[in-house]
Amino acid sequence: MDLVRWGVVSAGRISHTFVKDMSYVSTGVVTAVAARDLDKAKAFAQQYKIEKAHQGYDALFNDADIDAVYISTPHTLHFEHAKQALLAGKHVLCEKPFTVTPEQTRELTELAKRQGLFLMEAMWTYFLPAIKKAKTWVEQGRIGQLRHIKADFGYPLPYDPDRREWDASLGGGCLLEMGIYPLSLNYLFNPSCQFDIAVVGRRAANGADRDVSLVFDYGDSVSTLNTTFDCRLPNWAFIVGTEGYIAIPDFFRASECSLFKIDELIDHFNDERMGSGFEFEIAAANKAIQAGELMSDDMPLKTSLYLQTLMSDILKRF
């Protein structure tokens, strides 16, 4: 196919970013959007000059002029919507967290395989050039032997049990909402599954997790990760080795990274992007779909399963 034709499931905030960044990708086009409220779908379509606006998601899944769907509905609806899309013969790019249980991830993985369709969690951080550059520096041995990974992601979010991010019935809580970013970064730079873990967590009145601190002990290295709704964390990542370290500001949406030897800056990278950063994962998904691949090499489904299993375990520890 010359262009991957996308349908957007939900006209919410993140969908706006997806459609805007599609304009920086030459291999795909958004041809339809769906929302529960038809007026909202029409307004979204008009804003971005999208051909079709559907009321309800079933109409989008059954649209013969769509090859793939992007899902950005609340966490607890990801499984249902991804499953419906796959059964309708659509490739799927689903926002993080991919699902809310490991069992759901396994079921979607098997379904996509049976259907012969591409399926990927939209972990955009993995596709950012600055993160890839940092990974290359590590693989080249430029920081020596890995000793520490430090990463945090937190923003103050006033408690409101009716707000999606706090709503426990919708998979609310800081770990699934934001903690998945430091967890996924840690796994990218240290994929070992052999570790001891210490967890300090605090919950809100409705049971949603509001503050989580983690220490992973790998023997030769240690990772310290934090996420919270209570305050603004620095939101930096540091990959530290015996000979130097890499600093990544706002690592979840990283546009740059710096390499230090002791206190001396010895290398720096800036991607000089034009979009918000979604364009890199969109381009990768398009390429995989056009090549007939069923999953991404950069964000394979086994990684999604690992993260789901890990988050499920962490939440049981407090």
Stockholm file with secondary structure:
# STOCKHOLM 1.0

chainA/1-318         MDLVRWGVVSAGRISHTFVKDMSYVSTGVVTAVAARDLDKAKAFAQQYKIEKAHQGYDALFNDADIDAVYISTPHTLHFEHAKQALLAGKHVLCEKPFTVTPEQTRELTELAKRQGLFLMEAMWTYFLPAIKKAKTWVEQGRIGQLRHIKADFGYPLPYDPDRREWDASLGGGCLLEMGIYPLSLNYLFNPSCQFDIAVVGRRAANGADRDVSLVFDYGDSVSTLNTTFDCRLPNWAFIVGTEGYIAIPDFFRASECSLFKIDELIDHFNDERMGSGFEFEIAAANKAIQAGELMSDDMPLKTSLYLQTLMSDILKRF
#=GR chainA/1-318 SS CCSEEEEEECCSHHHHHHHHHHTTCSSEEEEEEEESSHHHHHHHHHHHTCSEEEESHHHHHTCTTCSEEEECSCGGGHHHHHHHHHHTTCEEEEESSSCSSHHHHHHHHHHHHHHTCCEEEECGGGGCHHHHHHHHHHHTTTTCSEEEEEEEEECCCCCCTTSTTTCGGGTCSHIIIIIHHHHHHHHHHCCCCCCEEEEEEEECTTSCEEEEEEEEECSSCEEEEEEESSSCCCCCEEEEESSCEEEETTGGGCCEEEEEETTEEEEEEECCCSSSSHHHHHHHHHHHHHTTCSSCSSSCHHHHHHHHHHHHHHHTTC
#=GC SS_cons         CCSEEEEEECCSHHHHHHHHHHTTCSSEEEEEEEESSHHHHHHHHHHHTCSEEEESHHHHHTCTTCSEEEECSCGGGHHHHHHHHHHTTCEEEEESSSCSSHHHHHHHHHHHHHHTCCEEEECGGGGCHHHHHHHHHHHTTTTCSEEEEEEEEECCCCCCTTSTTTCGGGTCSHIIIIIHHHHHHHHHHCCCCCCEEEEEEEECTTSCEEEEEEEEECSSCEEEEEEESSSCCCCCEEEEESSCEEEETTGGGCCEEEEEETTEEEEEEECCCSSSSHHHHHHHHHHHHHTTCSSCSSSCHHHHHHHHHHHHHHHTTC
//
